[in-house]
Amino acid sequence: MFSKITINHHDTEFAFTVSGTQQRTNFRKKTDDSSAYMKCTDISANDSYTAHAIANNTGEVGRAVDVSNGYAYVFKKGTTKKIRNWTYERGFKYEAIFMSPNYAHKMHAEGLWSPDSI
């Protein structure tokens, strides 16, 4: 019997407005062991943020586990990166990207992301 494979690599828009705090994307279903994908299309002034993968089994806001194994990525306007993660391998069902502004002031960033990059 064949099982149906669900692919979840389409891009989803994100927008962050933070004031010296941290933010995350919405959680999305993780369907394979590929890297996540993020592209920063716009950001205020010459700001940047650092991002890494987090995961949980509910897909809802609340407790999440860092699944980055120490890999973190700096994003500026125009930056596109594959984000290493161990969401699927650790048995979690949902993934989000956690971001921290690299400067302690108000900033805004926009772009696209996906939990699966294949």
Beta strands, then each sheet from edge to edge (+ up, - down):
strand 1: 12-19
strand 2: 23-24
strand 3: 28-29
strand 4: 36-43
strand 5: 49-56
strand 6: 65-66
strand 7: 73-75
strand 8: 80-83
strand 9: 94-101
strand 10: 106-114
sheet 1: 1+ 10- 4+ 8-
sheet 2: 2+ 9- 3+
sheet 3: 2+ 9- 5+ 6-
sheet 4: 2+ 9- 5+ 7-
end
